[in-house]
């Protein structure tokens, strides 16, 4: 079967703010790009954009221009030196906080012409479980849920998974434990959320890895320089590169599946599960 799509899409989400999600999205994107995998990072934290702040940049255009003018996706791409391409969001614009379905479709259709050039498409989605957050989170092939070992983070991370699973049928969750004090603490945090998902949702989630609590991370935030550029040999940088290697392996294993599923989609998981099953059955005939 001819592969139609090779772009692997990932939404990076969290049940609560303050877990380092956006910083991880940025540095994972840099790590993927450094491994020669063309990557597009989209700031989907609409109305409260932070990626431009972390980078110390001032883009002239952003997602708001797609929704409110005739701008094309190509026009709003900000090309980062030695890093991924970035589509920034706007900050402080209230009409972006609750996108309706027509606006979501407009964004997806606008991105289609450029997506095929990338191996990875990462959506940095806002924290919480608002309508817009849920809409973006369910569009992608897989969902990276960022948690910390703190009980409140674990509870809110589980709530995010529960809503996406029960309401939209999303099943492909990858758990990333950030700000871990040790490998043991990270595993314990993952096991708690894994056990809850298995017991109450009959759902298996996958462990993507951990990033240790590292002072170099806060230094990079204050200096508005990506961690992988400022402190490439730091412990956290090494953790992030290991996570990117796992994502590259996962994409390679998933090429057949992602070839028959749009990189971004509005439909529920169940509909595309049926498509995959039909394609597999046709190949066996």
Buried (B, 14 or more C-beta within 10 A) or exposed (E): EEEEBBBBBBBBBBBBBEBBBBBBBBBBBBBBBBBEBBBBBBBBBBBBBBBBEBBEEEBEBBBBBBBEEEBBBEEBBBEBEEBBBBBBBBBEBEEBBEBEEEBBEBBBEBBEEBBEEBBBBBBBBBBBBBEBBBBBBBBBBBBBBBBBBBEEBBBBBBBBBBBBBEEBBBBBBBBBBBBBEEEEBBBBBBEBBBEBBEEEBEBEBBBBBBBBBBEBBEBBBEEEBBBBBBBBEBBBBBBBBBBBBBBBEBBEEBEEBBBBBBBBBEBEBEEBEEEEEEBEEEEEE
